[in-house]
Amino acid sequence: MDTLTMLMLGAVSQANALLLDARQVIGLVAAVLAAMLAARLGWQGTDRILARRSEDDPT
């Protein structure tokens, strides 16, 4: 009975450690994707502002 309890405790602690690692990786991936999306939207916004300014420029 003692061995079974130790095996179950080991399995639970390993699963907990894996879930914590997975949470960190998922957070890192989400942060990278959010940064890429912000950069893409920022670049498109800058292009639109420059396009409007060049249309309004009376040269």
HELIX and SHEET records of a PDB file:
HELIX    1   1 ASP A    2  ASP A   56  1                                  55    
END                                                                             
